[in-house]
Amino acid sequence: MAIKTSRVINYLGASTFMVYLIHDNQFFYDIWRNLDWLAILHNNPGLYIIKNIYWVIIMFALGVASYTAYILIEKLFKLIKPIAIK
């Protein structure tokens, strides 16, 4: 069975390391600690799930945006390199 490659899936797969770097640092841990997750889970499990999904989407979007910025900066440096060497 032949599986076709998808540029979108490959791009999202390549950006997963950036997603990891975005969410696994002290800055974002401090943001998440501002919410009392256990109280939210105890009082309203549905709201807990919605807030978790919201934060997952935010972290993934920041990671993909960071990876996109990295790719664009890399392309910019490749364009500037011949000019800078002269």
C-alpha positions as CSV (number, residue, x, y, z in Angstrom):
1,M,0.0,0.0,0.0
2,A,1.6,3.3,-1.1
3,I,1.1,6.3,1.1
4,K,1.4,9.7,-0.5
5,T,3.4,12.4,1.3
6,S,1.7,15.5,2.4
7,R,3.6,18.8,2.6
8,V,1.3,20.0,5.4
9,I,1.7,16.9,7.5
10,N,5.4,17.0,7.0
11,Y,5.6,20.6,7.9
12,L,3.6,20.1,11.1
13,G,5.7,17.1,12.0
14,A,8.9,19.1,11.5
15,S,7.6,21.9,13.8
16,T,6.8,19.5,16.7
17,F,10.2,20.1,18.2
18,M,9.6,23.8,18.3
19,V,6.2,23.1,19.9
20,Y,8.1,21.2,22.6
21,L,10.5,24.0,23.2
22,I,7.7,26.5,23.4
23,H,5.7,24.7,26.1
24,D,8.5,23.2,28.1
25,N,10.0,26.2,29.9
26,Q,9.6,28.1,33.1
27,F,7.9,31.0,31.5
28,F,4.9,29.0,30.4
29,Y,4.9,26.9,33.6
30,D,4.4,30.1,35.5
31,I,1.5,31.1,33.2
32,W,-0.2,27.7,33.8
33,R,0.3,28.0,37.5
34,N,-1.8,31.1,37.6
35,L,-4.9,28.9,37.1
36,D,-6.1,26.6,39.8
37,W,-6.4,23.5,37.6
38,L,-7.5,21.2,40.4
39,A,-10.3,23.5,41.5
40,I,-11.5,23.8,37.9
41,L,-11.5,20.1,37.5
42,H,-13.4,19.5,40.7
43,N,-16.0,22.2,40.1
44,N,-16.5,21.8,36.4
45,P,-14.8,19.0,34.4
46,G,-16.2,20.3,31.1
47,L,-14.6,23.7,31.7
48,Y,-11.4,21.9,32.6
49,I,-11.4,20.0,29.3
50,I,-12.2,23.2,27.3
51,K,-9.4,25.2,29.0
52,N,-6.9,22.3,28.4
53,I,-7.9,22.1,24.7
54,Y,-7.6,25.9,24.5
55,W,-4.0,25.9,25.9
56,V,-3.0,23.0,23.6
57,I,-4.2,24.9,20.6
58,I,-2.3,28.1,21.8
59,M,0.9,26.2,22.4
60,F,0.7,24.3,19.1
61,A,0.0,27.6,17.2
62,L,2.9,29.3,18.9
63,G,5.2,26.4,18.1
64,V,4.2,26.4,14.4
65,A,4.5,30.2,14.2
66,S,8.0,30.0,15.7
67,Y,9.1,27.3,13.3
68,T,7.7,29.4,10.4
69,A,9.7,32.3,11.6
70,Y,12.8,30.1,11.9
71,I,12.4,28.9,8.3
72,L,11.9,32.5,7.0
73,I,15.0,33.7,8.8
74,E,17.0,30.8,7.5
75,K,15.9,31.7,3.9
76,L,16.7,35.3,4.5
77,F,20.2,34.4,5.6
78,K,20.7,32.3,2.5
79,L,19.7,35.3,0.4
80,I,22.0,37.7,2.3
81,K,25.0,35.3,2.5
82,P,26.3,35.9,-1.1
83,I,25.9,39.6,-0.7
84,A,27.7,39.7,2.7
85,I,30.6,37.6,1.5
86,K,31.4,40.0,-1.3
